[in-house]
Amino acid sequence: MSHPQGIGSDEIDLVNYLNIGLMVLSLLIATYLPYEVFIAAYAILGPLHYLTEISWLHDREYFARGRYYWLILLLPLIPLLPFATSLLPFIGKSHHFLMATSFVGAAGMACSRSQRGMVLSLVAGIGVGYLAQRWGLLATILLMLLPTVIHVYLFTGLFIVYGALKGRSLSGALSAIVFFSAPFISTLILSTPSTYQPSHYAFTASEPFHRLARYLARTFGSGVNNDTMISAMRFLGFAYTYHYLNWFSKTRIINWHTISRKRLVGILTLYVISLGAYAFSYEYGFAALLALSFGHVVLEFPLNFRSAAGIISEAQTVLGRGSPNRLA
């Protein structure tokens, strides 16, 4: 993502320092109210982020090198369609392939300049899906971690590092350091007050993410218990809250707000409806917006690959081995 003309280094520095402040704020509030902060961010900030980012990606043709290639990215949404229940046995066995084809295929959409390269990336995606059916860890990465932790934390980190390298700024480097230090600070230094217990509403509302939290607790903690679950939710609360705030803080840099009035009204209308769905029932709101939430994740895949390519190109430039790859 290149900075629009008219954005000076002073303004970019200001945004970077603002984001450092938002990281600290997200970390602190997630420390004291991990479950509550997570569900509030997911329901209030999440829908507006999905709608505005999809709008922004659409105007940039989803960073794909083929006009309609982006439709392939939507393959993992098939199980969420109303008729998918009648195909459940087939869908259940193919979800690995759908997700792998979307993700690996996105590499071809973002980086390949030929149809042959695109086809090879799709074939590779099918191969990855085949491996995922037989390798549990790969299946977990594709189906549980990729749409959640990898999207909100690792890919956000990619954008921060890319911006820091491209801007050649101390503020950008500091923001990257703070961001990647946050999980260690969250789990090893900060601790939620011993008297804390999540409210019944917050605990129930966050239930769709408890499997993810248990996985993180087992992986990085000493087993699944109340303390490690709170630690996992503390990290998720930080990651999701900052992921959304980061998007809105960079409005002037990314320019996602330069849209027609008609589209703006449409986005705000859908956002209000989304808030109403969550207010009616958190479970209902989550189910109603699941396709939108998942959709914005998969539609971002080509941008993720182009950001990774941009990091490599900028790093080579810093080392004096190439010229920067400016992305649209």
N, C-alpha and C positions, 0 to 999 in steps of 0.2 A: 504494500500500500504506500503510495507516494503522498507526500504532503502537498496540499493544494497551494497554488501560488498565493502570495500575500501573507502566508504564515511565517513569521520570522523566528529566529532561534530563541529570542527572549520569550516569546509566547509558548514555544515548545518546552522550554525549560520550566515555565510556570505550570504547564500541564503536567509535566513529569513530577514536579514537587507536590502538586495537588494530588497526584496519584499515590505518591508515597504516603501522604496524609490519609488517603482513603484506605490504603492497605492497613495502616496502623489502626484506623477506626474500625474497619471490618474485623480485624483480629481481636480487638478489645471487646467489642460487643458480642462476638461469637464465643469469646471465652466465658462471659458471664451468663449468657442466655443462648447456648448452642442450638437447642432444638427450636426455640421460638424465633431466633434470628434466621435460621435456615428456612422455615416454612413461610415467614414473612417476605423474605427476599424472593423466594421461588414464586409466590403468588402475586406479589405487588410489582416487583421489578421485572420478573421473568417475562410475562406476556408482552410488555412494551418492548423489551429487548428483542424477542422473537420477531415481532411484527416489523420493527424498524430495520433490523438487520436483513431480513429477507427482502424488504423493499430495496435496501442499499445493494445487496447482492444481485438482485434482478436487473438493476440499472447497469450493472457491470458484467452482465451475462454470466454470473456465477464464477467468473474467472476461469471459464472453460474455453478451450480453443475451438470448439465446435458449437454451432448455434443451438442445437437441441440435445447435446450430450448431457446436459444437466439433468434430463429426465431419468437417466440411469442412476443418478444419485438417490432418487426417491424409491428405489427398489426395496429398501428395508422397511418402508412404510406399508407395504402390502399386507403384512399381518394385522395392521391396525384398521384395515378397511372393513366395513360391515359384513361383506360376504365372506371374509376370511375364515370365519368360524366353521363354515361348511367345508373348508379346505384344510382344517387344522392339522390332520396327520401329515399332509404334504408340507404345509407351511412350517410345522415344527421341525421337520428334517431339513428344510432348505434355508432357514433363517441365517445360518452360518454363511451360506453361499451369497445370500442377498446382501448382507452387511459387508462381507469381504469384497464382493464385486463392486459395491458402491465405493468403498474406501480406497482399494487399490486401483480401481478404474479412475478415480479422481486424480491419481498421479499422472495418468495418461492425458486426461483432460487439461491439466494445468501445465504440463511440461512438454508433451509430445507435439511436434509440428506436423505429424503425418497420421493418416488413418491407420496405417500399419502399427504405429506405436500405440494408438488407442486400443486397437484390437489385442495387441500383446498384453497391455495392462489389464484388460478384461479377462483374458485367459489366465493371467497370473492371479487375479482376484478369485477366480473359480478354484484355482489350485490352493490358495490360502484357505478358502472355505472348506475344501476337502480335508486339509490338515486340521482345521479347527474342529471338525467332527470327531477327530481321533485324538486330539491333544487338548485336554481340558483347560490348560492355562491359556492357550490361544483363544479358545472359545470364550473364556472369561474376559479376556482383553477386548475382544470384538464386541461382545453382546452386553457386557456390564460396565467395563471401565472406559471404553472409547466414547460412548455417548454421555458419560458423566464426568469422572475425574480427569480423564485425558482431555476432554473438550474444555472444561471450565478452568483447569489449572495448567496443564502442559501446553496446550495450544495458546492460551493467553500468555504464557511465558514466552512462546515463540514470537508473538507480536511485540512483546516488550523488548526482547533481545534484538529483534530486527530493527525496531525504532532506535534503540540505543546505538547500534552499529552504524545505521544510516545517518543519524544525527551527530555522531562523533562527540557526544556531550557527556559531561560529568553527571548531569542530572539523570540522563537515561541509564547510565551505568549504575548509579545508586538505586534507581527504581528497580532494576533487574536484581541487584543484590538483595534488597529488602524483600522483594517478591519471593525469591527462591529460598530465603532464610525463614520465611513465615511458617512453613510446616514444622520445622525444627523448633522454632520458638513456641508454636502452638502446642506441640506434643511434649517437649522436653523442659521448657522453662515455665510457661504459663500453666495455670491450673484453675479449673472451675471451682468456685467455693464449695466446700464439702457439704454445705447445707442445701445445695441446689438439687432440685428434682424437677424434671420437665413436667409442665402441666399436662393433664390428661388429653386436652385438645391438641397440644403440640406433638405429643408422643404419637397419638393416633394419626394425625395428619401427615406425619413424616414416615409412616409405616412403609410406603413403597420404596423408601431408601434404606430401610433397616438391613436388608440383605447386603447392600453395598457397605454399610457401616460395619456390619459383622465381619465382612471380608477384610476391610481395612484394619479392624481391631485384631483379627487373627494374624494378619500379615506383619503389622508394625507394632503390635502390643504383645501382652503376655496372656493371650487367650481372650475369650469374650466374656466380659462381666460388665457391671454397671459403669465402672470407671473407664474402661477402654472404649465402651460404646459412647460415653460422653466425650471422650477425647476424639473419637472418629467424627462425631457430629460437630465438634468444635472446628475441626479442619474443614469439613464440608460447608459449615456455616460461613467460614472465612472465604473459601474458594468460590462459592456461588455468589455471595454478596459482592465481593470485589469484582468478579467477572462481569456482573451487570453494571456496577458503578464505573468500571473502567470504560465500558462502551459509551456511557452517557457523558463521561468527563471529556471524551475526545471528539465531541460533536463537531467542533470547528476544524479539527485536523482531518477527520474522516469525511466530513460533509454529508453525513447520512440524512441530514434534515433538509437538504435542498431538493424538495419534491413538490409536486403540484398541490394546490389547495384541496382538490378533490381526493387525492390519495391520502393526504394528511387527515382529512375528515374521516375517511374510511378506516384508517389506522386507529384513530382515537375512538371511533364508534366500536370497533372490535375490541379495543382495550377495555372500554367501560363494560362491555358485555362479559369479557373475561373476568373482570373484578367481581361482577355480579354473580357469575357462576361459582367462584370461590367463596363469596359471601353466603350464597345459598347452602353450599356444602363443599368443604375442601376436597372430599373424595370425588364429588361430581365435577368440580373445577379441574382437578388433576386429570380425570378421565377425558373430559371434553377437550382439553388443550394438549393432550399427549401427542397427537399427530403434529401439531404446530411446534411443540417443543422439540420433538425428534426431528422434524423436518428442517428446522433451522440448523441443527447439528450436521446433518448429512449434506445440506446445501453449501456448507462452509468448507467441506473437505478440499476442493481445489485450492481455495485460498490458503488453507493450512500448508499444502505442499508448496505453493508459490512462496509463502513466507519462509519455509525451510530453505528453499532454493535461494531466496534473497539473502538469508543469513550466510550461506556458504559464499555467495558472490561478494557480499560486503566484507566478509572476513578475508577473502582473497585480496580484495582491494587494500584493506588495512595492512596486509602483509606484503603488498606490492607485487601481487601475482596476477592481477586481472583488473578488469573494469567493472564498476557496479552494475548490477542488473536492476534497472528501474522498473518496478511493477506498476501497472495502471491502477 
